Structures are given as structure tokens and as C-alpha cells.
Amino acid sequence: MDMKKVFLKIAFALVFLIVFNVLFFLLCGTDNKTSVWISYGFIHVAYLTILVIPLIRSKGKDSFYLNATLFNQAITYFLLELVIGVACIVWSPDSILWPLLVQSILWLVYAAILIGNTWANEVTTQSLEKRSQEIAPFREMTSELKKVSMMMKDQQVSKETMDVYDALYYSGSRQTAETIGLDIDISNLIGALKMRVRQGDETSPEVKQYLAELKGLIAERKATLKYFH
């Protein structure tokens, strides 16, 4: 299945090259001026930039839209170069100056944009991944606490648990060096609370104690994040 996909991708990539070259040699032959061959080369370079994008794209689950920008820019450059290149082939000047100058400038402008955006995308992707890692423990804590509240049959205890959940949700989503210990304690308490609920002890004094301790830890967590950041 993978080999089939690879074959299809290669075949799709070769469609333009085959069609363009067939038309070029049928209409222009092989005896052409240097200016024509320069335009011919630039058109191929422009098309190859589209094929190269997958090799330099940013990795990560949050990089789809960043990579889409690179593809759109590559396609835009290719279409501009195709129009200019074909125009130069039809014009077929004796001098190579203008075809070479115009298409070189276009390539340099695109190369500068490509390098700048590739670097920016890499920085953005790293920032998004760091952010995702910072909030992963928060997501796990809030998710587990919400599940515990949904497991409860006693409405009053469930409401109190949801109040604790709301406090945690609005305490801040990041995990920092200053809050790691607090987050571990909160996660352990949520685990202990979950075990009590599974045992059917949701109205026991221990559950009340766990909720009270969670409120205190969450308040401390919120104050710590606010103070250090």
C-alpha cells in the first residue's frame, strides 16, 4: 500500500514535466537560442521547488497551516515563473540579459521568502510543541477530575467536585518549574479521589478532605503562576 502511494506521488509529480517537455520539443525543437534554454531551465527549477517543499516542511501535529503557506508560495512562484518563462520562450531574444535578469530576480526574491518562512515556521513549531508539553499535565488533571465528578452519584458531592474543577480550570494551563510539585500533589489527590468514588465512598469524610486539600493546592498553584509569570 505504501509503495502504491509512493508510485502515485512520483507519477503525479512527473505529469507536468512530461507534458511540458513534450510540448516544448514538439513546438520549439532542439535548436534554440541560449535565452530560450535559460527560460526552460528556470521553469524546471520553479517546478522542482514545489517537490522540495515536503523535504523542508516543519514537523509536528500543529504545523499543517504553516506548511500550507510554504506550498502556496511555491505554487505562486511556479505559476509566475511559468508565465514569464513561456513569454521569454515565445519572445526568444538574441540577448540573454533580460530573460536571465528578470527570472534570476524572481528566483532570488522567492528564495529569500522561502528561507525566511522556513526559519519562522521552525521557530513557531518549536514554540507550539513547547506550549503543548507545558499544558499536557494540566489537560490530564482537568480531564481526570471531570471524569471523577461524572462518576459521582451524589449530586452535592458532584457539584463540589465541579467547583474544584472550575478552580483548577481557571488556575492556569501551564506547568512551570515552580508548579511541578504542586501538579504532582494535585494529580495524586485526584487519583485518590477517583479510587474512593469507585469504591462507592463518595460521601465519606476522606472525600471531603480530598476536595478541601485540592482547593488549597489549586489556590496555591494559581498564586504561584501569577507570582512567577
Number of C-alpha atoms within 10 A of each C-alpha: 6 7 8 9 10 11 12 12 11 12 11 11 15 12 10 13 14 11 10 15 13 13 11 15 11 10 9 13 10 10 9 11 14 15 22 24 18 17 24 19 12 22 24 18 15 21 20 15 18 19 14 12 17 13 7 11 18 23 15 12 9 15 18 13 10 19 20 13 15 22 20 12 18 24 16 15 21 24 15 15 23 19 12 19 26 16 14 23 21 11 12 18 15 10 11 17 10 12 23 17 11 14 20 13 11 16 18 11 12 18 15 11 15 19 11 11 17 20 13 14 21 18 13 16 20 17 12 16 15 12 14 14 13 15 16 14 18 20 15 12 22 20 13 17 25 18 12 22 24 14 15 20 13 11 11 11 17 18 14 15 26 17 15 21 24 14 17 23 16 10 19 17 18 16 20 15 8 12 17 13 13 18 19 13 16 23 20 14 20 21 16 15 25 22 14 18 19 13 9 13 15 22 15 11 9 14 20 16 13 18 20 15 15 25 19 13 18 24 14 15 23 17 14 17 17 11 8 10 7
